[in-house]
């Protein structure tokens, strides 16, 4: 029951976040956003990718916690069959889910690059270090939200590599 409730909550949180990132199903009337199609608002094209990506991430975190708990017990010398099985199941789950998460994350990123939003995706990005040749080690940075110069637009592309 907890898992089902959590996944339902995850769906609604990600549906609202996805609408903020890839807005569809609305029109602007004066200075207000007016919903036109609730189905498009709730089930916009990025929701399935984000939902699967987030659910798998949650399962990976749980598997890591279970594996850490099992390894702690094993290091303390408790070699019960239940502890060994718990540790083994967590590692097998990580072995299966981690590559799937990489594929789902890449698909989500490619989908986000394809979804039309009515906004110019090339103009409004956080301005960071985009110079060729690298940069020094940056441990902290504050992005500035300013349009990129036209010369930078062609070099900042999303790649599937």
N, C-alpha and C positions, 0 to 999 in steps of 0.2 A: 504494500500500500504506500509506503514511504517513497519507493522508487517511482511508482506511477504518478503520485502527487508532485514529486520533484520534476519529472519529465514534463508534466502539464504546465507547471510553473515556468520551466525552462522555455517551453514553446512560446508562451505569452510574452516573456521578457525578450526573447530573441525576435519575435514578430514585431514588437515595438521598436527594438534597436535596428532591425533590418529596414523598417520603414524610414527611420531617420537616415540610414545610409543609402538606400536605394528607393527613394520615394516614388510611389505610383498611386493612382486612384484618387487624386485630389485636384482641386483647382484653387487658384488664389482669387479671392473676391475682396477687392480693396486691400486692406492689410491683414486679412484673415485667411487661414488655410481651411478650405471647406471640403469635407469628404464627399466623394462622388460615387465611388465603388468600394464598399467595405471588403469584398472578396479580394480585390487587388491590393488593398492596404494591408490586410492580414497575411495573405498568401502571396507576397511578392516573390519574384524569382530567386532571391537570395536566402529565403527562409529555410528551405530543405537543406542546403549546404551548411548553413550556420548551425542548424539544429543537430545534424549528424556530427559535425565537427565538435560541437560543445559536449554532446552526450558521450562521445568516445573519450574526450579529454577528461570528463568526470570519472569514467570507468578506469582510465589509466591512473588517475590520482588515487582512487580507492585501491587499485591493485598495488600501487607503490607503498601505500600505508600498510596494507596487509602483508606484503613481502617484507617490509621493514620490521613489523611486529614479529613475524615468523623467524626472521634472521636473528633478531634479538634473543628470542627464546632458544634458538639453536646454539647461539654463541654462549649462552648461560649454561648449556649442557642438558637442557630439557629435550629429549629425543623422542617424545611421544609420537605415535603414528599420525595423530590428528594435526600436530604442529608441522610435521614434515609434509603432510598432504596440503595443508593451508599454504605453506611456503611454495610448494610445487605448483599449486593451482594459480597462485598470484603470478609466478614467473611465466607460466604458460600463457596466461591472459595477456601479460605484457608483450610476450613474443608475438602473439597474434595481432593485438590491437595497435601496437606502435607503427608497423609499416602501413596498416590501413589508415591510421591517422595522418600519415605523411601524404598518402594519395588523396584522401578526402580534403586535407588542407590545401593541397595544390589545386584541386578542382574548385574549391571555394574561392580561392584567389583568382583563378581564371574566370569564373563566373562573375565575380565582382567587377572585373575589368570589362566584361562584355555588357553588363546590365545598363541600359540607358537610363539616365536620371533626369535629363533635361538640364543638367548642369555641365559646364565645361570642366571635365575632370583634370585637364592639363593645367589649368590656371591656379586652382586653389588647393595647394598641398603645403604641408609644413616645409619651410625652407631650411635645408640642412647643408651638409658638406657634399657638394656634387662636383667638386673639382677633380680633374683627372690626376692620377698619381697618388691618391690616398691622402691620409691625414694623420696627425699624431693621435695618441690614445686619448679619447674623450670619455671621461667617466660620468659627465653630467652635461646636459644641454637643454636649452629652452627653445622650442621651435617658435618661429615667427610666422604668422599667417599673412603672407603677402604674395602677390602674384609673382610668378617666376618671369625672368626676362625671356623674350622670345628665343634667344639663343639656347636656353636651357630646355625648352619644351621638347625639342626633337631628340635630345639625349636621354631624357628620363622616361623610359618606357618599361612596361611590365613585361617580364620575360618568363617563359615556361621552363627555363633551365634551372 
